[in-house]
Amino acid sequence: MDDVPWMLLASALSVGLVFGYVIQRGGFCLTRALSNVVLMRDGNILRAYVLALLVAMVGVQIIEAIGLVDIPLRPLRWLSSIVGGALFGVGMILAGGCSASTWYRVGEGAVGALVVLVGFAIGATTAGIGVLAPVRTMLQKAVISLGDGGAVTLPGVTGASPWIVIAGLLVLGAIWLRRGRREPEHGTWRWPVTGVAVGMMIVIGWWASALGDHPVGITFAANTGHLLTYPMVGYPNRVTWSMLMALGVPVGAFIAAWTTGTFAWKWPAASSLAKIFGGGLLMGAAALVAEGCNINQGLTNSATLAVGSLLTFASMCAGACLTLWWMFLRKP
């Protein structure tokens, strides 16, 4: 740690800490969002997710336009996006939480979240450099590019300016967001506050990650596996921005939970350990196949209007909804 540049250390830990505080106070979780929609017809948490994406899209275009950061675009690896995304969605439901909520629940005192994180780290390592790496590589070979070989984006497909595309998405999003019913009191931030705050943090994550490293934005995919392999076998060979950012999240969540009186040690039922560990294992492996988790692909990279990221996010939602139907709504 003595060799870690101070800018990388400061920017990563501060972004992780603030992001952890924000998502804990907002109860931000894709698993909860989709579960509430499918099982209770309550779309308020999902509205926070959609609003966060819209805010992030606008912010990303602004920081690129003024030259603050040069954001790389994800390619359209359609097969790995669909397969990895769908399996990630299945893993979310089995684990009882998405990648980001698992990290912040550790800061709330949820011991079960640690079980999920261990499974996630092992799964990510297995697909990243382990026995599943050849499968991941094979699935990621199916790539669709534009005529010039560039990444496929919504502006590139439509031939319209990114601002026109975003304007259209904002109109559609505003129509759906306004249809939400009044949100009951539940001790967390209202969904509009959560959505705006998370969206702004996604933008800040792109900018801050470029200060001490190359721009990667907020993610909980490969870096979760690296936090397991780095102290054990020295892989990767240096501490990265994403690794430090992830470590800041439970600290920020702890501060949020402690100051609001919601911190409490929570022990999982013994009968659920295999299921949540397996869910974490599947999420970790699928995240490496899909090249990102629900935050990385669903917000960080979808904000760039990359079709591959949007397809991955849609596949995650589809896999999660199908699993919810199979587990809770399917008639025997």
C-alpha positions, 0 to 999 in steps of 0.5 A: 500500500506504500506504493499506491499514489495518493490521488488514486487512494484518495479518489477511490476511497472517497468515491466508495465511501460516498457511494456507500452512504448514498445507496444505503440511505436510498435502499438502492438495490436492483434485486429489491427493485425487480422483486417489488415490481414482479411480486408487489407491483411496486415500481418505486425502487425501479424508478430510482434506478431508471432516474439514476440512469437518465441523470448519468446519461446527461452527466456523462455527455457533459463531462465528455463534451467539456473534455474532463474525461475520455470514456471508453465504449463497451463493444457489443459482445452480444452472446456474452451480454445475453448469457452472462446478463441473464445468469447474473439476474438469476444469481441476484435473486438466489443471493437476495441482493445485487452486487452493490447492495451486497457490498453496502449490506456488509456495512449494515451488519449483514453477515449473510452479505459476507457469504455472498461476497465470498461466493462472488469473489470465487466465481469472478476469479473462476471465470476471470483466470480460472477453469471457466476462463475459456468459456468466458473467452469463447462467449465474448468472441461474438462481437458486432461492430459498426462499419468503421469497427467502432463500438455500437451505440444508440447514436451510431445506430440511429444516426442522431446526435447523442443529445437527441437520443438522450432527449428522447429517452428523457421524455419517455422516462419522464412519462413513466416516472410521473405515473408512480404512486405516492411513496410510503414512509419507510425510513430511507430517501425518497426515490427521486432523491436516491435516483438523482444522487446515484446518477450523479455518483456514476458521473463522478465515478468516471471522472474520479477514476481517471484522476488516479488511474484510467477511467473505469467508473464505479463497478463491483465485478472483476474488482471483487475477485481481485480483492480475493486474489491480490492478497493471496497470490498477487493478482493483479500485480498492483492495487487498482482504483476499483479495488479501493473504491469497493472497500470504501462502500461498506465504510460509507454504508456503516456511517449511514446505518450507524448515524440513522440507528439502523446498524444491527448484526444480522445472521442468515438462517443456516438453511439459506447459506448454500443458496446465497453462497451459490447465488454469489458464485453465479453472480461473480462468474456471470459478471465476468462473462457479461463484463460487468455487474448491474452497476457497471453495465447497468448504470456506469456503461449504459450511461455512455449509450453503448448498446452492449451495456444496455443489452446486458442490463436488459438481460439481467432484468429478464433473468431476474424476473424469470427467476422470480416467476419460477420461484414464487409465481409459477403454478405447480 
